[in-house]
Amino acid sequence: MKTVRVYRNPDCPKCARHAAMHERLDWLDRVETSTATPRSGALSMGEVVVEDLRDGTILHGAEGFARLARQVPLYWPVLALLHIPAIRSRIDRELRGACDAACEIRS
């Protein structure tokens, strides 16, 4: 049963790559990815939000990643790293649309 939905910008190749990785690692079938516009509004390039399908909560940045990570066992070790301010800040920045040339797919 799907428990979280990951919304991403449909034009962002980096987001598409990450969404595909979430789906590959999700052997419990809890994660759904979507390019639809979430209730919180349109997403900028590189921005990702997570909706908890159990209660409808929309989470941004590191909070959203933490909710996603709780659903995918291979991400569980990363949860401990979110307590380190520099790592949490980096994840938060990456998921809130801090996208530049990094959004392009490198050959």
C-alpha atoms as a printed R data frame, in Angstrom:
    type eleno elety resid chain resno      x      y       z
1   ATOM     1    CA   MET     A     1  0.000  0.000   0.000
2   ATOM     2    CA   LYS     A     2  1.345  3.422  -0.963
3   ATOM     3    CA   THR     A     3  1.980  5.634   2.069
4   ATOM     4    CA   VAL     A     4  3.797  8.642   0.574
5   ATOM     5    CA   ARG     A     5  3.633 10.501  -2.710
6   ATOM     6    CA   VAL     A     6  6.715 12.352  -3.944
7   ATOM     7    CA   TYR     A     7  5.870 15.311  -6.174
8   ATOM     8    CA   ARG     A     8  8.555 16.615  -8.520
9   ATOM     9    CA   ASN     A     9  8.846 19.158 -11.296
10  ATOM    10    CA   PRO     A    10  8.139 17.373 -14.608
11  ATOM    11    CA   ASP     A    11 10.896 19.313 -16.420
12  ATOM    12    CA   CYS     A    12 13.728 18.545 -13.997
13  ATOM    13    CA   PRO     A    13 15.981 15.656 -15.098
14  ATOM    14    CA   LYS     A    14 17.687 15.480 -11.683
15  ATOM    15    CA   CYS     A    15 14.300 15.053 -10.003
16  ATOM    16    CA   ALA     A    16 13.352 12.352 -12.529
17  ATOM    17    CA   ARG     A    17 16.583 10.477 -11.748
18  ATOM    18    CA   HIS     A    18 15.935 10.658  -8.001
19  ATOM    19    CA   ALA     A    19 12.295  9.576  -8.431
20  ATOM    20    CA   ALA     A    20 13.415  6.528 -10.415
21  ATOM    21    CA   MET     A    21 15.897  5.670  -7.647
22  ATOM    22    CA   HIS     A    22 13.170  5.935  -4.965
23  ATOM    23    CA   GLU     A    23 10.992  3.566  -6.970
24  ATOM    24    CA   ARG     A    24 13.830  1.048  -7.469
25  ATOM    25    CA   LEU     A    25 14.713  0.997  -3.766
26  ATOM    26    CA   ASP     A    26 11.085  0.794  -2.618
27  ATOM    27    CA   TRP     A    27 10.637 -2.962  -2.426
28  ATOM    28    CA   LEU     A    28  7.783 -2.480   0.107
29  ATOM    29    CA   ASP     A    29  5.789 -0.558  -2.533
30  ATOM    30    CA   ARG     A    30  5.134  2.422  -0.247
31  ATOM    31    CA   VAL     A    31  6.309  5.277  -2.499
32  ATOM    32    CA   GLU     A    32  4.429  6.836  -5.398
33  ATOM    33    CA   THR     A    33  6.033  9.519  -7.553
34  ATOM    34    CA   SER     A    34  4.075 12.168  -9.405
35  ATOM    35    CA   THR     A    35  4.649 15.102 -11.739
36  ATOM    36    CA   ALA     A    36  1.200 16.521 -10.938
37  ATOM    37    CA   THR     A    37  0.939 19.842  -9.092
38  ATOM    38    CA   PRO     A    38  0.560 19.267  -5.338
39  ATOM    39    CA   ARG     A    39 -2.013 21.118  -3.217
40  ATOM    40    CA   SER     A    40  0.789 23.386  -2.005
41  ATOM    41    CA   GLY     A    41  1.239 24.833  -5.522
42  ATOM    42    CA   ALA     A    42  3.465 24.541  -8.583
43  ATOM    43    CA   LEU     A    43  7.030 23.343  -8.061
44  ATOM    44    CA   SER     A    44 10.133 25.117  -9.298
45  ATOM    45    CA   MET     A    45 13.028 23.274 -10.947
46  ATOM    46    CA   GLY     A    46 14.658 20.986  -8.413
47  ATOM    47    CA   GLU     A    47 11.870 21.337  -5.863
48  ATOM    48    CA   VAL     A    48 10.386 18.190  -4.345
49  ATOM    49    CA   VAL     A    49  7.556 17.833  -1.831
50  ATOM    50    CA   VAL     A    50  6.296 14.734  -0.064
51  ATOM    51    CA   GLU     A    51  2.678 14.043   0.815
52  ATOM    52    CA   ASP     A    52  1.849 11.534   3.510
53  ATOM    53    CA   LEU     A    53 -1.109  9.679   1.996
54  ATOM    54    CA   ARG     A    54 -2.302  8.483   5.398
55  ATOM    55    CA   ASP     A    55 -3.120 11.950   6.730
56  ATOM    56    CA   GLY     A    56 -2.648 14.290   3.740
57  ATOM    57    CA   THR     A    57  0.261 16.205   5.286
58  ATOM    58    CA   ILE     A    58  2.495 17.973   2.733
59  ATOM    59    CA   LEU     A    59  6.144 18.255   3.772
60  ATOM    60    CA   HIS     A    60  8.933 20.275   2.170
61  ATOM    61    CA   GLY     A    61 12.710 19.998   2.277
62  ATOM    62    CA   ALA     A    62 14.443 17.818   4.846
63  ATOM    63    CA   GLU     A    63 11.146 17.110   6.633
64  ATOM    64    CA   GLY     A    64  9.747 15.637   3.437
65  ATOM    65    CA   PHE     A    65 12.871 13.574   2.859
66  ATOM    66    CA   ALA     A    66 12.696 12.253   6.433
67  ATOM    67    CA   ARG     A    67  9.098 11.128   5.863
68  ATOM    68    CA   LEU     A    68 10.144  9.425   2.618
69  ATOM    69    CA   ALA     A    69 13.174  7.815   4.270
70  ATOM    70    CA   ARG     A    70 10.989  6.266   6.989
71  ATOM    71    CA   GLN     A    71  9.117  4.374   4.256
72  ATOM    72    CA   VAL     A    72 12.142  2.963   2.396
73  ATOM    73    CA   PRO     A    73 14.284  0.649   4.571
74  ATOM    74    CA   LEU     A    74 17.470  1.298   2.580
75  ATOM    75    CA   TYR     A    75 17.176  4.989   3.555
76  ATOM    76    CA   TRP     A    76 16.880  4.309   7.273
77  ATOM    77    CA   PRO     A    77 20.613  4.856   7.989
78  ATOM    78    CA   VAL     A    78 20.317  8.329   6.436
79  ATOM    79    CA   LEU     A    79 17.727  9.315   9.066
80  ATOM    80    CA   ALA     A    80 20.479  9.452  11.703
81  ATOM    81    CA   LEU     A    81 22.493 11.798   9.486
82  ATOM    82    CA   LEU     A    82 19.603 14.283   9.389
83  ATOM    83    CA   HIS     A    83 20.481 15.194  12.982
84  ATOM    84    CA   ILE     A    84 23.744 16.745  11.727
85  ATOM    85    CA   PRO     A    85 22.898 20.394  10.938
86  ATOM    86    CA   ALA     A    86 25.161 20.709   7.881
87  ATOM    87    CA   ILE     A    87 23.723 17.572   6.251
88  ATOM    88    CA   ARG     A    88 20.136 18.510   7.093
89  ATOM    89    CA   SER     A    89 20.710 21.988   5.665
90  ATOM    90    CA   ARG     A    90 22.162 20.579   2.437
91  ATOM    91    CA   ILE     A    91 19.257 18.164   1.930
92  ATOM    92    CA   ASP     A    92 16.785 20.925   2.744
93  ATOM    93    CA   ARG     A    93 18.396 23.271   0.209
94  ATOM    94    CA   GLU     A    94 18.519 20.585  -2.504
95  ATOM    95    CA   LEU     A    95 14.852 19.670  -2.134
96  ATOM    96    CA   ARG     A    96 13.565 23.239  -1.988
97  ATOM    97    CA   GLY     A    97 14.581 24.017  -5.553
98  ATOM    98    CA   ALA     A    98 18.250 24.976  -5.294
99  ATOM    99    CA   CYS     A    99 18.758 23.944  -8.873
100 ATOM   100    CA   ASP     A   100 21.237 25.263 -11.365
101 ATOM   101    CA   ALA     A   101 23.455 23.372 -13.780
102 ATOM   102    CA   ALA     A   102 23.189 20.417 -11.359
103 ATOM   103    CA   CYS     A   103 19.681 19.788 -12.719
104 ATOM   104    CA   GLU     A   104 21.077 18.886 -16.097
105 ATOM   105    CA   ILE     A   105 21.856 15.267 -16.882
106 ATOM   106    CA   ARG     A   106 25.566 14.810 -17.431
107 ATOM   107    CA   SER     A   107 26.718 12.459 -20.189
